[in-house]
Amino acid sequence: MKRFFVSALKNPAGVLFFLLFILSACSQEEQSVQSNQAPKLVEVEIKLNPKEAKLNQEVEIQAIVTQDNEPVEDADDVKFEIWKEEGGDQHDTLEATHIGNGVYAINIKFHNDGLYYIIAHTNARDLHTMPKIQVIVGK
């Protein structure tokens, strides 16, 4: 075996084969290290359109989903959980619709004054995030 290896290195084609073998091994190791890196975080920003929710007027609630500052167009699901602070036993959960450019949205009306909480439960690219905001309606 040793004799074969030495004679192969004396041949230019053998040297070339040996160098390619070493380089490919290094390349595979580098790819393995890269795949072990943690995935970039999925970020979700909740916005209202219009910015202020008014009593009995439709408002669009948006979840803007990005990863590494790029829109996420393939979120598995985005659901908005909404409840009022007073009497907060009833939580409504509504499935968002993807409207493009990383934006997932619902349209709702608030029928009572008060403080509401909204959580955007977002599952995208094997990650789950759930930012929460407060919305004051009326008053």
Beta strands, then each sheet from edge to edge (+ up, - down):
strand 1: 42-49
strand 2: 58-67
strand 3: 70-71
strand 4: 77-84
strand 5: 92-95
strand 6: 97-100
strand 7: 103-109
strand 8: 114-124
strand 9: 127-129
strand 10: 132-137
sheet 1: 1+ 2- 3+
sheet 2: 1+ 2- 7+ 6-
sheet 3: 5+ 4- 8+ 9-
sheet 4: 5+ 4- 8+ 10-
end
